[in-house]
């Protein structure tokens, strides 16, 4: 609400009044949103298959009098609230959630555990979806009351967990970023207690690429390794030497890390196989190192296997750049969190080695991503991408209040 709309008001009074109303509206939604999150959690959907979740979100937004638009990419939706432009010409604020689950078996033991074998919300995307939905419902009420000074666009994005992801689909195949000049997102963090939000100016995640190395030769008997290229031995050299090469060819301050996650070769102890493959993830904290690390991996692997009379194919698939948080947006989000959660709610977070395709949005639109604390104080610290993940559901209300205040301020 503009200051002039409050007789005798000043900026501090207006912000405080807005924060009080946001807390009131969000509090009234707590029980409903927890139930919604539990339903989404029990029915997880893999990347680009999030149709049930998409329609559940759309139905609730329509119930609130809004007009969500299904994305023309198979799943996901966007929804506008309030005016296209603010009084000073500002574009919309984008609030982003991701919808997809992981191909993991849930082992949490909660009563609303996944009903889909081998699929689980083990990264908190069910919480992200619920938080942005709740923020949207709060903002819709603020718009009805004339308290929303600029427009908001909700992004419910599919396919965050795969390369290429849903963020690139939205950017490259739709025009939904048009008219948006600021974006934010929250990501669950089990290292922070519920009631806290972790922020950081600059990069908050790392770049993340997938690497696949396939080595082949005619194969042969293990008693005569000199008559063929030894695929298994060559794979071993690639596995151990390639990370070491990167550590000596790139600035160590760039945080380059190559970790192998899968290797397959052969099926019997006395035969040299004709094909072997190793797959891993290349992560970089620095975007400049990321831009050249992939080519360096290719060069290193080819040189490492050169003495072993094998053929090699190296595939480096660009995943995501680091999420780069803008200073102004980060500071505004911190102010919003302090207003509606508490003066001590903001904590500095470290840069993560994880990848996040929200980075693609922030290469187009300035904004910020923050960490939403989901650990029960004094309780166990869980890890993301593990089937036993349990979050403290009070974090939903924290996230709703933070995003709504940020968008409305």
Secondary structure as the mmCIF struct_conf table of DSSP 4:
data_model
#
loop_
_struct_conf.conf_type_id
_struct_conf.id
_struct_conf.beg_label_comp_id
_struct_conf.beg_label_asym_id
_struct_conf.beg_label_seq_id
_struct_conf.end_label_comp_id
_struct_conf.end_label_asym_id
_struct_conf.end_label_seq_id
HELX_RH_3T_P HELX_RH_3T_P1 UNK A 3 UNK A 5
BEND BEND1 UNK A 6 UNK A 6
TURN_TY1_P TURN_TY1_P1 UNK A 7 UNK A 8
HELX_RH_AL_P HELX_RH_AL_P1 UNK A 11 UNK A 42
TURN_TY1_P TURN_TY1_P2 UNK A 43 UNK A 43
TURN_TY1_P TURN_TY1_P3 UNK A 47 UNK A 48
HELX_RH_AL_P HELX_RH_AL_P2 UNK A 51 UNK A 63
TURN_TY1_P TURN_TY1_P4 UNK A 64 UNK A 65
STRN STRN1 UNK A 69 UNK A 70
TURN_TY1_P TURN_TY1_P5 UNK A 72 UNK A 73
BEND BEND2 UNK A 74 UNK A 75
STRN STRN2 UNK A 77 UNK A 81
BEND BEND3 UNK A 82 UNK A 82
BEND BEND4 UNK A 84 UNK A 85
TURN_TY1_P TURN_TY1_P6 UNK A 87 UNK A 88
STRN STRN3 UNK A 92 UNK A 98
STRN STRN4 UNK A 102 UNK A 102
BEND BEND5 UNK A 103 UNK A 103
TURN_TY1_P TURN_TY1_P7 UNK A 111 UNK A 112
BEND BEND6 UNK A 115 UNK A 116
TURN_TY1_P TURN_TY1_P8 UNK A 117 UNK A 118
STRN STRN5 UNK A 120 UNK A 120
BEND BEND7 UNK A 123 UNK A 124
HELX_RH_AL_P HELX_RH_AL_P3 UNK A 125 UNK A 144
TURN_TY1_P TURN_TY1_P9 UNK A 145 UNK A 146
BEND BEND8 UNK A 150 UNK A 150
STRN STRN6 UNK A 152 UNK A 157
BEND BEND9 UNK A 161 UNK A 164
HELX_RH_AL_P HELX_RH_AL_P4 UNK A 166 UNK A 173
TURN_TY1_P TURN_TY1_P10 UNK A 176 UNK A 179
STRN STRN7 UNK A 180 UNK A 193
TURN_TY1_P TURN_TY1_P11 UNK A 194 UNK A 195
STRN STRN8 UNK A 197 UNK A 199
BEND BEND10 UNK A 201 UNK A 201
STRN STRN9 UNK A 202 UNK A 203
BEND BEND11 UNK A 205 UNK A 205
STRN STRN10 UNK A 207 UNK A 216
STRN STRN11 UNK A 220 UNK A 221
HELX_RH_3T_P HELX_RH_3T_P2 UNK A 222 UNK A 227
BEND BEND12 UNK A 228 UNK A 228
HELX_RH_AL_P HELX_RH_AL_P5 UNK A 231 UNK A 249
BEND BEND13 UNK A 250 UNK A 250
HELX_RH_3T_P HELX_RH_3T_P3 UNK A 252 UNK A 254
STRN STRN12 UNK A 257 UNK A 265
BEND BEND14 UNK A 267 UNK A 268
TURN_TY1_P TURN_TY1_P12 UNK A 269 UNK A 270
STRN STRN13 UNK A 271 UNK A 272
BEND BEND15 UNK A 274 UNK A 274
STRN STRN14 UNK A 275 UNK A 284
BEND BEND16 UNK A 285 UNK A 286
HELX_RH_AL_P HELX_RH_AL_P6 UNK A 287 UNK A 305
HELX_RH_3T_P HELX_RH_3T_P4 UNK A 306 UNK A 308
TURN_TY1_P TURN_TY1_P13 UNK A 309 UNK A 309
STRN STRN15 UNK A 311 UNK A 320
STRN STRN16 UNK A 324 UNK A 325
HELX_RH_AL_P HELX_RH_AL_P7 UNK A 327 UNK A 340
TURN_TY1_P TURN_TY1_P14 UNK A 341 UNK A 341
TURN_TY1_P TURN_TY1_P15 UNK A 343 UNK A 344
STRN STRN17 UNK A 346 UNK A 348
HELX_LH_PP_P HELX_LH_PP_P1 UNK A 350 UNK A 352
BEND BEND17 UNK A 353 UNK A 353
TURN_TY1_P TURN_TY1_P16 UNK A 357 UNK A 357
HELX_RH_AL_P HELX_RH_AL_P8 UNK A 358 UNK A 362
TURN_TY1_P TURN_TY1_P17 UNK A 363 UNK A 364
BEND BEND18 UNK A 365 UNK A 365
STRN STRN18 UNK A 367 UNK A 375
HELX_LH_PP_P HELX_LH_PP_P2 UNK A 376 UNK A 376
TURN_TY1_P TURN_TY1_P18 UNK A 377 UNK A 378
BEND BEND19 UNK A 379 UNK A 379
TURN_TY1_P TURN_TY1_P19 UNK A 384 UNK A 385
BEND BEND20 UNK A 386 UNK A 386
TURN_TY1_P TURN_TY1_P20 UNK A 387 UNK A 388
TURN_TY1_P TURN_TY1_P21 UNK A 393 UNK A 393
HELX_RH_AL_P HELX_RH_AL_P9 UNK A 394 UNK A 408
#
